[in-house]
Amino acid sequence: MIARFEELDWQPTRMGDLTLRRRTEPATGDLIYEVKLGDEYLMSSLFTVAEEELATFGLVATPEVDLDVLVGGLGLGYTAVAALRDERVRSLAVIDALPAVIGWHERQLLPVSGELVGDPRTTLVHDDFFAVVRRAPGARYHVILLDVDHSPRHQLDPTHADLYTADGLVALTRHLHPGGVFALWSDDPPDDEFMAVLGAVFDLPAAHIVDFDNPLTGGTSSNTVYVGISPR
């Protein structure tokens, strides 16, 4: 029997103290894993539907086979593992700026860590996704999935802001094959201004609302998954 709250790891970072903790959910007795950065809650295993749907919407948008996929933001691993469950994926690179997060999965501290690191298609990369996008492209991908910031308007770090501009998205397209897919998770409702920017760079821009049960409120919560197709 574990204590209601158990700190599994704590690391100082340039963006604040990073904490991984495990707790029991009183209503169900389930083990819940939570990540905090400073005073902000980043993610919880209580809510993974939209993270998994990020992979689903991104992958379903391409008819290609033998997919090379890039995930920006490792987190609890649910987006990456959902992508691996698509048999068309031949390689999955996951970039995270925080080495501690990669270490959690390498130590298999999280529920999906074994499935993630045990798959030979997976490569975990310590790097800054936003800096990678600014660089000249090396490898190109069929799908890029991004889940780092809370939303295009609410970034964890101000250095991320340029990605959500037209110039930033054009830079991202250079890392995609023609016709490749970019999909982005957001905690906010669909943003008309960002949709206009997305549509100026990508074909077939879409904002999918993902509803899920929220046991903390007893109601329904929503996230958004944006999807765009790079021009051929």
Secondary structure, DSSP 8 states (H G I E B T S, - for coil): ---SEEEEEEEEETTEEEEEEEEE-TTT--EEEEEEETTEEEEETT--HHHHHHHHHHHHT---SSEEEEEE--TTSHHHHHHHTSTTEEEEEEEES-HHHHHHHHTT-STTHHHHHTSTTEEEEES-HHHHHHS---S-EEEEEE--SSSSSS-SSGGGGGGGSHHHHHHHHTTEEEEEEEEEEESS---HHHHHHHHHHSEEEEEEEEEEEETTTTEEEEEEEEEEE---
